[in-house]
Amino acid sequence: MKNEIISKIMEFISTSEFNKLPNTEIKIYDSPLIGFADVNNNLFENYQQKIGPFHMTPQEWFTAEFENSSLSDGTVICWILPFSETILKSNYLEKELPSKEWAQGRFYGEQFNDILRQFAVSLITKMGYRTIAPSLSSHWKRIYSDHIGHASTWSERHAAYAAGLGTFSLTDALITEYGMAMRVGSVITELVLAPSPIPYKGVYDNCLHYNSNRCGACIHRCPAGAISLKGHNKDLCFAYTREKVMPAVNDVYGVTTPSCGLCQTKVPCERSIPKLPKTKVSVTP
Ligand code: B12
């Protein structure tokens, strides 16, 4: 069943008309990475403790969605959608504002991610297993917490970390085998599937900065001054995309969402895990 789900998701991504910028032949996403986490993985409770009680566990999502029914076993299925080369390269010359293709890739790319979430829910539900996509639920909300700033009730990349798909970085972005210029999605199902192996030990294993002190490329790419050796300032990042980028490009590019992504392009971790030094140290937050 796992192979059937993987191949149907892959086929949907490679054939869907929605995986293209409108009225163009520009593909938004290349082939995905797909990973599986056990709903009983301790990380989900760990996230709730570290992020805040508002960040729901897979079990809480089921209880909220299916009126008090519980989830004893099941799987969180996650995917990584890497942006296509055309979209990545379009951002290379930009120093302050995103390219048209990047801004449209973010806008139409997240619409496609939602369509993929619906596709995955319907596929697995038709196989006979209740399935939900937290990001499509009325219980999904953005949260601003005093303790951790911008957050939400379900972080797609924390789910992907638990599914073995990548680790965090100086910018907070998740660095995967296909890099970090990508978007993430997930569904929670009562179907039990074998979890993916976890190819890392520490939360920042794939980030060159944390493992060599020789990178920081994202610091120089960020036009908002939001990234420093101390990490990612979410407030500055949020303000730049809303106050500077949106008024400058949204009407011209025909989009309604904030975008930027300069820190995700023209950096060593854009499309792969950068080569790390041999004496790698695992860092925990
Ligand atoms: C709120 C939000 C924002 C906020 C805050 C981002 C943030 N750091 O969380 C703002 C507005 C700043 C933002 C900006 C952008 N965003 Co945004 N955003 C979200 C959203 C809606 C929710 C994120 C969330 O819940 N975060 C929870 C908090 C707690 O996460 P955090 O602070 O990063 O977590 C850190 C700590 O918790 C730490 N940590 C501490 N203890 C522990 C313990 C363990 C065990 C672990 C594993 C980790 C850990 O690890 C993290 C890294 O330091 C998600 C969609 C979603 N539902 O997930 C998209 C999402 C994170 N955004 C995304 C993107 C692409 C962007 C932008 C590039 C958009 C743009 N401007 O073009 C920028 C820059 C992203 C960046 N560098 O982080 C992608 C991420 C893709 C990627 N490669 O990682 C997401 C997943 C959307 C998607 N569906 O793909 N975003």
Residues whose N, C-alpha, C, O or C-beta is under 5 A from the ligand:
A	BS01	B12	K50 I51 I148 H150 A151 S152 W154 S155 E156 R157 Y161 F168 S169 T171 D172 A173 L174 M180 A181 M182 R183 V184 V203 K234 C237 F238 T241 S259 C260 G261 P285
